[in-house]
């Protein structure tokens, strides 16, 4: 109760932005505190087995390649070139397993998979947790990136290299989104993104929920390179803070194809209230209403024993600033290619898994 009062404390009119920061920070910290509990929720069994099967008591072993990312795009008018800052992120190879609703994945960016030093050396900590229960799709993330690059083709930037490096640019981004699946008895998101279920008939579901985001973009010099200032007239912006919160709704569908192939797509549109604070010389605030998107896509093969698929999850956070009319578009997500196999634990494996059974209870 004291935390809620702290978040809602009324101060001077200029402190409204600080209250939004407090509310967002409380929302994110509360979600992160309870996320281990959410991850241990049982998967309900009251579903239509003619549409999909669940393998709650089997072990799912997987090998995968993945790449997480966060990029920043600066937009202005249609006749002004967009600026897209990309991170130089490793392609990782990893192994993992899922048992009941507990998943563990370990990955490493092997040097032979990554040889892009000309794009700079991005330093990052990327924490993404995606929780898919029978009724909910929950995404939590906290990301901290430093050093980005711009592909110079078509840009009025100096230098003879293919890429323009910004070692001083830092982006911090955190947030949570939670959406309820209404047709959970016939539709499964887990088959594509967790691989412990098998969708046998085509089906879909409406999703509804909400999200909150907090982002901080800063650099030692202006966010827009000086060579492009004649287009943007940025006014010396070196730091931007973005806070968004709002409801959203969408639809997800899996099309089951011949030869046990499948396509899964999920698209959610959010209407968010945003605050953009821009700094550099002086400080400007802008409140607005923005449309953001969260989409998921997966394609592959699933026969109940083997699951081979590719998936992508992307969350687009967009907000317009006041000083130069710049729109900030943050794109965060993950790509993954997975080969997984369902295994039925034997006597020895069953003994090793007993601690998990005791924590989560029997089916």
C-alpha positions as CSV (number, residue, x, y, z in Angstrom):
1,X,0.0,0.0,0.0
2,X,2.8,2.4,0.8
3,X,4.4,1.7,-2.6
4,X,1.1,2.6,-4.3
5,X,0.7,5.8,-2.4
6,X,4.3,6.7,-3.3
7,X,3.5,6.1,-7.0
8,X,0.4,8.3,-6.9
9,X,1.6,11.1,-4.6
10,X,0.4,14.4,-6.1
11,X,3.0,17.1,-6.5
12,X,3.4,20.2,-8.6
13,X,2.0,20.0,-12.2
14,X,5.6,19.7,-13.5
15,X,6.0,16.5,-11.5
16,X,3.5,14.6,-13.6
17,X,6.3,13.0,-15.7
18,X,8.0,11.9,-12.5
19,X,4.8,10.2,-11.3
20,X,4.6,8.4,-14.6
21,X,8.2,7.2,-14.2
22,X,7.3,6.0,-10.7
23,X,4.2,4.2,-11.8
24,X,6.1,2.5,-14.7
25,X,9.0,1.5,-12.4
26,X,6.6,0.0,-9.9
27,X,4.7,-1.9,-12.7
28,X,8.0,-3.3,-14.1
29,X,9.5,-4.2,-10.7
30,X,6.4,-5.9,-9.5
31,X,6.2,-7.9,-12.7
32,X,9.8,-9.0,-12.5
33,X,9.3,-9.9,-8.8
34,X,6.5,-12.2,-9.6
35,X,7.8,-13.6,-12.9
36,X,9.4,-16.7,-11.3
37,X,6.0,-17.6,-9.8
38,X,4.3,-17.0,-13.2
39,X,6.9,-19.3,-14.8
40,X,5.9,-22.1,-12.4
41,X,2.2,-21.9,-13.0
42,X,0.6,-25.2,-14.1
43,X,-0.7,-25.6,-17.6
44,X,-4.4,-26.3,-17.3
45,X,-5.6,-29.5,-18.8
46,X,-9.2,-28.5,-19.6
47,X,-8.7,-28.2,-23.4
48,X,-10.1,-29.8,-26.5
49,X,-7.6,-32.6,-27.3
50,X,-9.0,-33.0,-30.8
51,X,-7.4,-29.6,-31.5
52,X,-4.1,-29.9,-29.7
53,X,-2.2,-32.3,-27.5
54,X,0.0,-31.3,-24.5
55,X,3.0,-33.1,-23.2
56,X,3.2,-31.7,-19.8
57,X,4.9,-34.7,-18.2
58,X,7.5,-35.3,-21.0
59,X,10.9,-33.7,-21.4
60,X,11.5,-31.5,-24.4
61,X,15.1,-31.3,-25.4
62,X,16.2,-28.6,-28.0
63,X,19.1,-27.3,-30.0
64,X,18.8,-23.8,-31.5
65,X,20.3,-20.8,-33.1
66,X,19.1,-17.4,-31.8
67,X,19.7,-13.7,-32.0
68,X,18.2,-11.1,-29.7
69,X,18.3,-7.4,-30.7
70,X,17.3,-3.8,-29.9
71,X,17.4,-1.2,-32.7
72,X,16.5,2.5,-32.9
73,X,15.1,4.3,-35.8
74,X,14.7,8.1,-36.0
75,X,12.1,9.4,-38.4
76,X,10.9,12.8,-39.4
77,X,9.1,13.7,-42.7
78,X,8.6,11.5,-45.7
79,X,11.3,13.5,-47.6
80,X,13.9,13.2,-44.9
81,X,16.1,10.0,-44.8
82,X,15.4,7.7,-41.8
83,X,18.3,7.0,-39.5
84,X,18.4,3.4,-38.2
85,X,20.9,2.5,-35.5
86,X,21.5,-1.3,-35.4
87,X,23.5,-3.3,-32.8
88,X,26.2,-5.7,-33.8
89,X,24.9,-8.7,-32.0
90,X,26.2,-12.3,-32.0
91,X,24.4,-15.2,-33.5
92,X,24.2,-17.7,-30.6
93,X,24.1,-21.5,-30.6
94,X,22.5,-23.2,-27.6
95,X,20.8,-26.2,-26.0
96,X,17.9,-26.3,-23.6
97,X,15.0,-28.3,-22.2
98,X,11.4,-27.8,-21.0
99,X,9.8,-29.9,-18.3
100,X,6.3,-29.2,-17.1
101,X,6.4,-25.4,-17.3
102,X,10.0,-24.9,-16.4
103,X,12.4,-24.1,-19.3
104,X,16.1,-23.6,-19.2
105,X,18.2,-22.6,-22.2
106,X,22.0,-22.0,-22.4
107,X,23.6,-20.3,-25.5
108,X,27.0,-19.0,-26.6
109,X,28.1,-16.8,-29.5
110,X,30.9,-18.9,-31.0
111,X,33.5,-16.9,-32.9
112,X,33.1,-18.8,-36.1
113,X,29.5,-17.7,-36.3
114,X,30.3,-14.1,-35.8
115,X,32.8,-12.0,-37.9
116,X,31.4,-8.5,-38.3
117,X,33.9,-6.3,-36.6
118,X,33.4,-3.6,-39.2
119,X,30.0,-2.9,-37.6
120,X,31.6,-2.1,-34.3
121,X,31.5,-4.0,-31.1
122,X,28.2,-3.7,-29.3
123,X,28.3,-4.3,-25.6
124,X,24.9,-5.5,-24.2
125,X,22.9,-7.2,-21.5
126,X,19.7,-8.5,-22.9
127,X,17.2,-10.2,-20.5
128,X,14.1,-11.4,-22.2
129,X,11.5,-13.7,-20.6
130,X,8.5,-15.0,-22.5
131,X,5.9,-16.9,-20.5
132,X,3.2,-18.8,-22.3
133,X,0.6,-20.4,-20.1
134,X,-2.6,-21.9,-21.4
135,X,-4.5,-18.6,-21.0
136,X,-1.8,-15.9,-21.0
137,X,1.1,-14.6,-23.2
138,X,3.5,-12.5,-21.1
139,X,6.6,-10.8,-22.2
140,X,9.2,-9.2,-19.8
141,X,12.4,-7.6,-20.8
142,X,15.3,-5.5,-19.6
143,X,17.9,-4.5,-22.1
144,X,21.1,-2.4,-22.0
145,X,23.0,-1.7,-25.2
146,X,26.0,0.4,-26.0
147,X,27.6,1.1,-29.5
148,X,25.5,1.0,-32.7
149,X,26.1,1.4,-36.4
150,X,24.4,3.0,-39.4
151,X,24.7,1.4,-42.8
152,X,26.1,4.3,-44.8
153,X,24.6,3.5,-48.2
154,X,22.5,6.5,-49.3
155,X,23.5,8.6,-46.3
156,X,25.3,11.9,-46.3
157,X,27.9,10.8,-43.7
158,X,31.6,11.2,-43.8
159,X,34.1,8.3,-44.1
160,X,34.9,5.7,-46.6
161,X,33.7,2.7,-44.5
162,X,30.5,0.9,-45.2
163,X,29.3,1.5,-41.7
164,X,29.1,4.6,-39.5
165,X,29.9,3.6,-35.9
166,X,28.4,5.3,-32.8
167,X,30.4,3.9,-29.8
168,X,28.9,6.6,-27.5
169,X,25.2,5.7,-28.1
170,X,23.5,3.9,-25.3
171,X,19.9,2.5,-25.1
172,X,18.2,1.1,-22.0
173,X,14.8,-0.4,-22.4
174,X,12.5,-2.2,-20.0
175,X,8.9,-3.3,-20.0
176,X,6.1,-5.9,-19.6
177,X,3.1,-6.9,-21.7
178,X,0.4,-9.4,-20.7
179,X,-2.4,-10.6,-23.0
180,X,-5.2,-13.0,-22.4
181,X,-6.0,-15.8,-24.9
182,X,-9.8,-16.3,-25.0
183,X,-9.9,-19.4,-27.1
184,X,-7.3,-21.3,-25.1
185,X,-9.3,-24.6,-25.2
186,X,-8.6,-24.9,-28.9
187,X,-5.6,-22.8,-29.6
188,X,-2.0,-23.1,-28.4
189,X,0.9,-20.6,-28.6
190,X,3.1,-23.0,-26.8
191,X,3.4,-25.4,-29.7
192,X,5.4,-22.8,-31.7
193,X,7.3,-21.0,-29.0
194,X,7.8,-23.6,-26.3
195,X,7.5,-26.9,-28.4
196,X,5.7,-28.9,-25.7
197,X,2.3,-29.0,-27.4
198,X,1.0,-30.1,-30.8
199,X,-1.7,-28.2,-32.7
200,X,-3.5,-30.8,-34.8
201,X,-6.3,-28.6,-36.2
202,X,-6.2,-25.0,-37.4
203,X,-7.5,-22.5,-34.8
204,X,-7.1,-19.0,-33.5
205,X,-7.9,-16.7,-30.6
206,X,-8.6,-13.1,-29.8
207,X,-6.0,-11.6,-27.4
208,X,-6.5,-8.6,-25.1
209,X,-4.4,-7.0,-22.4
210,X,-2.0,-4.1,-21.7
211,X,1.7,-3.1,-21.8
212,X,4.1,-0.6,-20.2
213,X,7.5,0.5,-21.5
214,X,10.4,2.7,-20.3
215,X,13.2,3.7,-22.6
216,X,16.3,5.9,-22.2
217,X,18.4,6.9,-25.2
218,X,21.6,9.0,-24.7
219,X,24.9,9.8,-26.2
220,X,27.9,12.0,-25.6
221,X,27.0,14.0,-28.7
222,X,23.7,14.7,-30.5
223,X,21.6,11.7,-31.3
224,X,21.4,12.7,-34.9
225,X,24.8,12.8,-36.6
226,X,26.0,16.3,-37.3
227,X,26.2,15.6,-41.0
228,X,22.4,15.0,-41.1
229,X,21.4,18.0,-38.9
230,X,20.4,20.0,-42.0
231,X,17.6,17.5,-42.5
232,X,16.5,17.1,-38.9
233,X,17.3,20.5,-37.2
234,X,17.5,18.5,-34.0
235,X,18.3,21.3,-31.6
236,X,21.2,19.6,-29.9
237,X,19.2,16.6,-28.4
238,X,21.6,14.3,-26.6
239,X,19.2,12.3,-24.4
240,X,15.6,11.2,-24.8
241,X,13.4,9.4,-22.2
242,X,10.3,7.5,-23.4
243,X,7.5,6.2,-21.1
244,X,4.4,4.4,-22.5
245,X,1.4,2.6,-21.0
246,X,-1.8,1.4,-22.5
247,X,-4.2,-1.4,-23.5
248,X,-4.1,-3.5,-26.6
249,X,-5.9,-6.2,-28.5
250,X,-5.3,-8.5,-31.4
251,X,-5.6,-12.0,-32.9
252,X,-3.4,-15.1,-33.2
253,X,-4.0,-18.0,-35.5
254,X,-2.3,-21.3,-36.5
255,X,-2.9,-22.8,-39.9
256,X,-2.1,-26.5,-39.9
257,X,-0.8,-27.5,-43.4
258,X,-0.3,-30.9,-45.1
259,X,2.7,-33.0,-44.1
260,X,2.3,-31.7,-40.5
261,X,3.6,-28.3,-41.4
262,X,2.2,-25.2,-39.7
263,X,2.2,-21.4,-39.8
264,X,1.5,-19.3,-36.7
265,X,0.9,-15.6,-36.6
266,X,0.0,-13.2,-33.8
267,X,-0.6,-9.4,-34.2
268,X,-1.5,-7.0,-31.4
269,X,-2.1,-3.3,-31.7
270,X,-1.7,-1.1,-28.6
271,X,-3.0,2.4,-28.0
272,X,-0.5,3.9,-25.5
273,X,-0.3,7.2,-23.6
274,X,3.3,8.4,-23.9
275,X,5.7,10.9,-22.4
276,X,8.8,11.9,-24.3
277,X,11.4,14.0,-22.5
278,X,14.2,15.4,-24.6
279,X,17.4,17.0,-23.2
280,X,20.3,18.9,-24.7
281,X,20.7,22.6,-23.9
282,X,17.2,22.7,-22.5
283,X,14.5,20.2,-21.6
284,X,11.2,19.6,-23.4
285,X,8.3,17.3,-22.6
286,X,5.6,16.0,-24.9
287,X,2.6,13.9,-24.1
288,X,1.0,12.0,-26.9
289,X,-1.1,9.1,-28.0
290,X,0.7,6.4,-30.0
291,X,-0.1,3.1,-31.8
292,X,2.5,0.4,-31.0
293,X,2.7,-3.2,-32.3
294,X,3.6,-6.6,-30.9
295,X,3.8,-9.4,-33.4
296,X,4.8,-13.1,-33.4
297,X,5.5,-15.3,-36.3
298,X,6.4,-19.0,-36.5
299,X,6.7,-21.6,-39.2
300,X,7.8,-25.2,-39.1
301,X,7.1,-28.9,-38.7
302,X,5.5,-30.6,-35.7
303,X,4.4,-34.3,-35.4
304,X,4.1,-34.4,-31.6
305,X,7.6,-35.9,-31.3
306,X,9.8,-33.6,-33.4
307,X,9.3,-29.9,-33.7
308,X,11.5,-28.0,-36.2
309,X,10.7,-24.3,-36.6
310,X,11.7,-20.7,-37.0
311,X,10.1,-18.0,-35.0
312,X,10.4,-14.2,-34.5
313,X,8.9,-12.0,-31.8
314,X,9.1,-8.2,-32.2
315,X,7.8,-5.4,-30.1
316,X,7.7,-1.9,-31.7
317,X,7.6,1.1,-29.4
318,X,7.0,4.4,-31.1
319,X,6.7,7.9,-29.8
320,X,7.1,11.5,-31.2
321,X,9.2,14.1,-29.5
322,X,8.5,17.9,-29.3
323,X,11.7,19.7,-30.1
324,X,12.4,18.7,-33.7
325,X,9.3,16.5,-34.4
326,X,11.4,13.4,-34.4
327,X,9.7,10.1,-34.0
328,X,11.6,7.5,-32.0
329,X,11.0,3.8,-33.0
330,X,12.5,1.2,-30.8
331,X,12.3,-2.4,-32.1
332,X,13.2,-5.2,-29.7
333,X,12.8,-8.9,-30.1
334,X,14.4,-12.3,-31.0
335,X,14.9,-14.6,-33.9
336,X,15.3,-18.3,-33.3
337,X,15.6,-21.6,-35.3
338,X,14.9,-24.6,-33.1
339,X,15.1,-28.4,-33.5
340,X,13.4,-30.1,-30.5
341,X,12.6,-33.7,-29.5
342,X,10.0,-35.0,-27.0
343,X,11.4,-37.6,-24.6
344,X,9.6,-39.6,-22.0
345,X,11.7,-39.7,-18.8
346,X,12.9,-43.2,-17.8
347,X,13.4,-44.3,-14.2
348,X,16.8,-42.7,-13.8
349,X,15.7,-39.4,-15.4
350,X,12.5,-39.5,-13.4
351,X,14.6,-39.5,-10.1
352,X,16.5,-36.4,-11.3
353,X,13.3,-34.6,-12.1
354,X,11.6,-35.4,-8.8
355,X,12.6,-32.1,-7.2
356,X,10.7,-30.2,-10.0
357,X,7.7,-32.5,-9.5
358,X,7.6,-31.7,-5.8
359,X,7.8,-27.9,-6.5
360,X,5.1,-27.9,-9.2
361,X,3.0,-30.8,-7.9
362,X,1.7,-33.8,-9.8
363,X,-0.6,-33.3,-12.8
